[in-house]
């Protein structure tokens, strides 16, 4: 069984699979517009005290910690 955890707790250079997004519909629509949807594979480029920077294909996305806490992920199969 795959261990699911919040994106905010992920380490840098992790390749992850988005398992669920637990937020309101307004925020969910904004995340969808950025290409962050359930089933998507992402890479954590930076996770420090403030924001979290993700690699999504050729794009770089910066998320605040409060939103990253609502995105549930697990290790991506490579």
N, CA, C and O of each residue as an XYZ file, in Angstrom:
312
protein
N       0.839     -1.189      0.000
C       0.000      0.000      0.000
C       0.880      1.247      0.000
O       1.927      1.276      0.647
N       0.457      2.258     -0.716
C       1.231      3.485     -0.870
C       0.926      4.458      0.270
O      -0.232      4.684      0.622
N       1.978      5.021      0.830
C       1.836      5.998      1.916
C       1.518      7.376      1.316
O       2.299      7.912      0.530
N       0.385      7.932      1.688
C      -0.019      9.262      1.217
C       0.260     10.286      2.311
O      -0.011     10.046      3.488
N       0.809     11.438      1.903
C       1.122     12.507      2.843
C       0.910     13.864      2.168
O       0.722     13.942      0.954
N       0.943     14.923      2.967
C       0.761     16.273      2.432
C       1.990     16.703      1.643
O       3.118     16.397      2.030
N       1.778     17.404      0.550
C       2.871     17.921     -0.273
C       3.832     18.768      0.553
O       5.038     18.754      0.306
N       3.315     19.498      1.524
C       4.147     20.391      2.338
C       5.222     19.649      3.127
O       6.202     20.265      3.547
N       5.065     18.345      3.340
C       6.042     17.567      4.108
C       7.039     16.829      3.218
O       7.885     16.091      3.721
N       6.951     17.019      1.919
C       7.807     16.296      0.968
C       9.199     16.913      0.898
O       9.370     18.121      1.060
N      10.183     16.063      0.654
C      11.553     16.552      0.566
C      11.887     17.005     -0.855
O      11.243     16.600     -1.823
N      12.897     17.845     -0.950
C      13.337     18.341     -2.251
C      13.834     17.190     -3.119
O      14.355     16.199     -2.607
N      13.675     17.323     -4.412
C      14.064     16.327     -5.414
C      13.187     15.078     -5.398
O      13.559     14.055     -5.973
N      12.018     15.153     -4.739
C      11.077     14.027     -4.730
C      10.230     14.055     -5.993
O       9.795     15.116     -6.441
N      10.000     12.875     -6.563
C       9.057     12.728     -7.664
C       7.782     12.153     -7.082
O       7.787     11.060     -6.515
N       6.683     12.893     -7.223
C       5.442     12.555     -6.536
C       4.262     12.449     -7.490
O       4.287     12.969     -8.606
N       3.234     11.764     -7.022
C       1.980     11.595     -7.747
C       0.886     12.240     -6.898
O       0.761     11.930     -5.714
N       0.098     13.128     -7.487
C      -0.975     13.774     -6.740
C      -2.127     12.785     -6.570
O      -2.743     12.363     -7.548
N      -2.411     12.419     -5.313
C      -3.457     11.442     -5.009
C      -4.807     12.115     -4.769
O      -5.843     11.570     -5.150
N      -4.807     13.297     -4.140
C      -6.054     14.005     -3.835
C      -5.746     15.465     -3.541
O      -4.647     15.815     -3.112
N      -6.742     16.307     -3.783
C      -6.638     17.724     -3.432
C      -7.850     18.044     -2.569
O      -8.991     17.964     -3.024
N      -7.586     18.410     -1.314
C      -8.643     18.616     -0.329
C      -8.782     20.101     -0.028
O      -8.276     20.593      0.981
N      -9.475     20.810     -0.916
C      -9.642     22.252     -0.747
C     -10.992     22.677     -1.313
O     -11.733     21.861     -1.862
N     -11.296     23.944     -1.175
C     -12.570     24.447     -1.696
C     -12.522     24.540     -3.225
O     -11.451     24.478     -3.828
N     -13.679     24.687     -3.826
C     -13.763     24.647     -5.290
C     -13.033     25.811     -5.959
O     -12.496     25.640     -7.053
N     -13.001     26.979     -5.337
C     -12.301     28.128     -5.919
C     -10.799     27.846     -6.024
O     -10.191     28.082     -7.069
N     -10.213     27.348     -4.953
C      -8.783     27.022     -4.963
C      -8.509     25.856     -5.894
O      -7.499     25.850     -6.598
N      -9.395     24.871     -5.909
C      -9.235     23.722     -6.796
C      -9.203     24.161     -8.257
O      -8.396     23.654     -9.036
N     -10.063     25.090     -8.634
C     -10.076     25.601    -10.009
C      -8.766     26.318    -10.346
O      -8.257     26.190    -11.460
N      -8.222     27.069     -9.390
C      -6.941     27.751     -9.630
C      -5.817     26.744     -9.807
O      -4.963     26.913    -10.677
N      -5.811     25.689     -8.980
C      -4.786     24.659     -9.108
C      -4.921     23.917    -10.430
O      -3.919     23.584    -11.062
N      -6.143     23.658    -10.847
C      -6.370     23.006    -12.138
C      -5.833     23.870    -13.271
O      -5.268     23.351    -14.233
N      -6.004     25.173    -13.165
C      -5.489     26.102    -14.168
C      -3.968     26.079    -14.260
O      -3.397     26.397    -15.303
N      -3.312     25.697    -13.155
C      -1.853     25.578    -13.126
C      -1.390     24.190    -13.568
O      -0.192     23.926    -13.664
N      -2.354     23.311    -13.837
C      -2.017     21.953    -14.261
C      -1.837     20.980    -13.117
O      -1.370     19.859    -13.323
N      -2.203     21.394    -11.904
C      -2.090     20.519    -10.737
C      -3.439     19.846    -10.495
O      -4.352     20.439     -9.920
N      -3.541     18.610    -10.940
C      -4.791     17.855    -10.828
C      -4.482     16.468    -10.270
O      -3.342     16.007    -10.329
N      -5.488     15.819     -9.737
C      -5.348     14.452     -9.256
C      -4.862     13.570    -10.401
O      -5.391     13.628    -11.511
N      -3.860     12.759    -10.121
C      -3.294     11.876    -11.130
C      -2.036     12.400    -11.801
O      -1.383     11.669    -12.545
N      -1.688     13.652    -11.551
C      -0.518     14.283    -12.181
C       0.758     13.944    -11.411
O       0.741     13.889    -10.181
N       1.859     13.717    -12.122
C       3.169     13.524    -11.505
C       3.908     14.855    -11.479
O       3.903     15.593    -12.464
N       4.542     15.158    -10.349
C       5.256     16.423    -10.160
C       6.597     16.149     -9.486
O       6.833     15.056     -8.969
N       7.468     17.150     -9.497
C       8.753     17.073     -8.809
C       8.855     18.252     -7.845
O       8.515     19.379     -8.204
N       9.321     17.998     -6.629
C       9.553     19.064     -5.657
C      10.965     19.598     -5.904
O      11.949     18.891     -5.688
N      11.054     20.844     -6.355
C      12.347     21.463     -6.623
C      12.897     22.175     -5.396
O      14.106     22.184     -5.163
N      12.001     22.774     -4.611
C      12.430     23.469     -3.391
C      11.322     23.383     -2.352
O      10.149     23.588     -2.665
N      11.696     23.082     -1.127
C      10.745     23.066     -0.018
C      11.479     23.591      1.204
O      12.163     22.855      1.916
N      11.314     24.869      1.419
C      11.970     25.501      2.562
C      10.898     26.039      3.488
O       9.750     25.603      3.406
N      11.227     26.949      4.345
C      10.267     27.441      5.337
C       9.065     28.148      4.732
O       7.983     28.123      5.319
N       9.224     28.767      3.590
C       8.126     29.518      2.987
C       7.401     28.735      1.919
O       6.634     27.819      2.212
N       7.651     29.101      0.686
C       6.943     28.494     -0.436
C       7.544     27.153     -0.837
O       8.629     26.772     -0.397
N       6.808     26.459     -1.679
C       7.248     25.195     -2.254
C       7.260     25.379     -3.765
O       6.264     25.814     -4.344
N       8.371     25.053     -4.408
C       8.483     25.192     -5.860
C       8.426     23.804     -6.471
O       9.177     22.905     -6.091
N       7.512     23.647     -7.437
C       7.294     22.371     -8.102
C       7.702     22.450     -9.556
O       7.613     23.506    -10.183
N       8.144     21.337    -10.083
C       8.353     21.191    -11.509
C       7.168     20.418    -12.065
O       6.847     19.326    -11.597
N       6.528     20.996    -13.064
C       5.363     20.378    -13.693
C       5.633     20.409    -15.193
O       5.243     21.351    -15.881
N       6.304     19.373    -15.695
C       6.726     19.408    -17.090
C       7.805     20.460    -17.247
O       8.808     20.428    -16.534
N       7.614     21.402    -18.180
C       8.570     22.488    -18.383
C       8.253     23.709    -17.537
O       8.968     24.709    -17.605
N       7.195     23.644    -16.745
C       6.764     24.780    -15.927
C       7.300     24.678    -14.509
O       7.578     23.586    -14.012
N       7.441     25.823    -13.870
C       7.785     25.903    -12.457
C       6.630     26.589    -11.760
O       6.152     27.627    -12.216
N       6.176     26.011    -10.652
C       5.027     26.545     -9.924
C       5.426     26.740     -8.473
O       5.998     25.843     -7.854
N       5.127     27.906     -7.934
C       5.392     28.195     -6.530
C       4.058     28.209     -5.781
O       3.120     28.905     -6.171
N       3.989     27.427     -4.698
C       2.781     27.356     -3.879
C       3.100     27.759     -2.447
O       4.186     27.487     -1.935
N       2.144     28.404     -1.818
C       2.272     28.697     -0.396
C       2.089     27.429      0.415
O       1.456     26.477     -0.042
N       2.633     27.416      1.602
C       2.579     26.243      2.468
C       1.145     25.845      2.805
O       0.852     24.651      2.874
N       0.247     26.796      3.014
C      -1.131     26.451      3.393
C      -1.854     25.680      2.281
O      -2.660     24.795      2.566
N      -1.572     26.009      1.036
C      -2.183     25.266     -0.080
C      -1.500     23.908     -0.223
O      -2.172     22.909     -0.482
N      -0.191     23.854     -0.060
C       0.547     22.599     -0.189
C       0.109     21.573      0.858
O       0.215     20.368      0.630
N      -0.381     22.046      1.997
C      -0.879     21.134      3.033
C      -2.158     20.426      2.611
O      -2.504     19.389      3.178
N      -2.859     20.963      1.636
C      -4.127     20.396      1.190
C      -3.981     19.450     -0.010
O      -4.954     18.839     -0.451
N      -2.753     19.338     -0.530
C      -2.487     18.457     -1.671
C      -1.847     17.183     -1.149
O      -0.741     17.211     -0.610
N      -2.542     16.068     -1.308
C      -2.063     14.777     -0.816
C      -1.323     14.053     -1.952
O      -1.825     13.949     -3.071
N      -0.124     13.559     -1.636
C       0.743     12.945     -2.653
C       1.315     11.628     -2.147
O       1.255     11.327     -0.955
N       1.865     10.856     -3.064
C       2.669      9.691     -2.711
C       3.780      9.569     -3.744
O       3.734     10.209     -4.794
N       4.773      8.749     -3.443
C       5.914      8.584     -4.345
C       5.428      8.104     -5.705
O       4.595      7.202     -5.793
N       5.951      8.713     -6.764
C       5.569      8.332     -8.137
C       6.344      7.095     -8.537
O       7.510      6.944     -8.172
N       5.701      6.204     -9.289
C       6.422      5.051     -9.828
C       7.224      5.523    -11.026
O       6.702      6.214    -11.902
N       8.478      5.151    -11.060
C       9.334      5.642    -12.142
C       9.702      4.571    -13.102
O      10.419      4.828    -14.068
